Amino acid sequence: MTSATTVANDPQTAFDLGARLSRTPAPASIVIFGASGDLSHRKLMPALYNLALQQLLPPEMNIIGMSRSAWSDDQFRDEVRQAVATHGAHDVLDADIWDAFARRLHYLSASFDNPGAYNDLRGALAHLNRSTGGLGNRLFYLATAPEFFPVIAEQLGDAGLASEDDDTFSRIVVEKPFGENLASARTLNERVGAVFGERQTYRIDHYLGKETVQNLLVLRFGNAIFEPIWNRRYVDHVQITVAEDLGVETRGGYYDQSGALRDIVQNHIFQVLSLVAMEPPARFDSRSVHDEKVKVLRAIPEITADNIHESAVRGQYRAGFIAGQPVVGYRAEHGVAPDSNTETFVAMRLTVDNWRWAGTPFYLRTGKRMPRRATEVAIQFKPAPHLPFAHTVVESTEPNLLILRIQPDEGTSLRFSAKVPGPQVDIRNVSMDFQYGSSFLKPTAEAYERLLLDALLGDSTLFARWDEVERGWEIVDELLHLWDTTPIAASNYAAGTWGPTEADALIRRDGREWRRL
Amino acid sequence: MSEPATEVAWDGHVANVGELSRALNELKPTGPGGDPLAVATVLNLVVAAEPERAAEAERVIEALADHQPSRAIIVARDPDGDGIDAHVEARAQLMGSTRTPSRVELVHLRLHGAAGGGAASAVRALLRSDLPVFVWWPDVPDPTDPVFVDLAQRADRLIVEAGHGDGSLGIRRLVQIISDRGPAVTDLAWAALTPWRQLLNQLTTREHLEHMREGATATIRHGAVEPTLGALLLGGWLLDSIGPATTVMFAAASRGGDPSICEIRLADPSGRVVEIDRVTGRAAAAVVTHAPDATTHDRMMPMPEPTRTQLLAGELELQRRDHPFERAVHAARRLVGA
């Protein structure tokens, strides 16, 4: 995909890359705020090391970690080395390669609200530019707690580090959550936007970095057979499931302030939904894709007090069993309040009120402590209008189903009817399968590798634009308010089950069932 | 109860390969839990070679790990004897990131005497349908060999190793087999250049390229007496990519018997000079950049040194025509005056 938002100093490919070479970004300094944190250790540092190993980072690239931990450069390098060895794709780090990568790493111990720290940062960036032949480009990655997002952006602005000119870029990557409701998201956007323009702001949603999510666009718009039936005439309904068998693990404190609606639905599921339902973009560039996605979100009616009971159900898990092992209930998890009002499960019924999808419900569900981990989109088609199998045992057939598996076992299946061998006419559903692993030999890149590279290259296609984020909050804002202010029916589903019975009732009202995964 | 078989095989001497399809169908390897296996739907890989090279090719294919073709067919021609010695096997293989193993198959044929002339016919009968056909010819291709011609016609992608002869012969043969109407062609020597080319790509902006177009000088050092196929292809690629004002020079350098490229020096009229020196035994290169203002930066950069198995695995990931390769071959032809 190419971007319409590339600016000064974005690399103009010198050589014809062909099928083998990859674009490399212009030299830049990457500043990671929250460099001592979990995200940095588990995802960002291994991703950067892998990019370097794949010859995708130019030699003048520098990485500065900033956080409150009182580390020296060498201590930071040791931490990163351990992070890469533990969480990266390579067990053994080649000594020369590691040394070369480590020389790019620098560290500033700082409090994020201390203006002096940003003067130090400006000085460090200028020094590194001079000493390594850099071009002055900057990418700031906010891997911190959300309350620091606006503070860091404003401090960067005050220090003169957000400005761009014809020759240099300055970009900011903001992790989720982007706000905790509509009002706070707008405030955050205003504060970040006062310093960094929309073109400079990259709101990360790592789901968009997954190959299978990107393949949604190729499946729909790279094949002639799907798009003609991708509408209300042929599609009965759509189910999107993001199920995790894990509980809150070490994130109890964060999760208890967030919940499933904020953590998964407002960002990941709405992003996937918009890719499933969008119109074909004129071009695969950032602006065209975002324009079509936001149209979908605008066509989803907001949830109001009048329709809330037909639109959404929440749940919170109690003790149960996962894979045969007993697990505690949500309120007994570490970091979770014993009287927590936070939902760990959400099921929703939404509609996309436009010409293509009018009357076709989209059922969404996500939860923790589900029986198994599975993220998928299931397009269920309408039944055959007439079954010409009189005088046979066939009374009905199951509807055709197109299943897009996002994780695990990434791939696509088409379920259709086939005759059971034998003298009788009998019909059973069979599956035509495509699996990434057994059809392509090329391995899929980690989502964070792809997204970091895209941010450096100036391609915002796989990031969330503000109007998408805002519309996501608008859809659920009243629901959030209601759920925040009314007590949850605690422990209304057992760990290891598919959620509360109310979720089944939500879909059964329409005469449909959740897919059994 | 016996353990489920994750690998099963059959050996025999046959008059034709019709029996082999049946033998393959009767082989029923299972997954670790005893589950039946779905066939990997990746590609057919055909290898045609003399017996010694065929045995080596089989070892490379076995080492492909998760890059296994759905069915590998290795054909060796032996002028002695008659009939066909066949070994077929099917096994469970984890592919890519999937957690469920798939079925992959290997067929090794030794065609004796007159049966050698029917190599392409034997292969056609054994291909898995509806999957792309990759032909690996691990030698200098001979466009007058009817078996080569027959297999090339059936191939979607043709992988050769023209570097087994001298470099200029390799270029001439590549020129002969690249055709707009034929399969997508590549050479493992070209695949081995990807780390060099990616590193040059990392170090070169469009602005640099503009300066180079005014008359760059590229010096490629290699460990052989005469330029290897890889050195010639890299020279051809630079000539094609930078432009006709480029001077490409080759120089021999002693690197402990390793004939491959060891160093590149690229100078442009602005005064910028880039020197890349591969570090022996390491997946790294020392890069020195001399800027026009006389400042110098030296760094150690990653530069993978793929094995032959890794090169083949990489080629199996690609399917499209490789236009930069085809242009590099034609530019290299000018360099060797062929």
Interface residues (C-beta under 8 A of the other chain):
Chain A: P11 Q12 T13 A14 F15 D16 L17 G18 A19 R20 L21 S22 T24 A26 A52 L53 Q54 Q55 L56 L57 P58 P59 E60 D94 D96 I97 D99 A100 R103 T132 G133 P408 D409 E410 D433 F434 Q435 Y436 G437 S438 S439 F440 L441 K442 P443 T444
Chain B: A38 A40 T41 V42 D66 H67 L94 M95 G96 S97 T98 R99 T100 S102 A191 T194 P195 R197 Q198 L199 L200 N201 Q202 L203 T204 T205 R206 H208 L209 S241 V279 R282 A283 A284 V287 T289 A291 T295 H297 R299 M300 M301 P302 M303 P304 A313 L316 E317 L318 R320 D322 H323 P324 F325
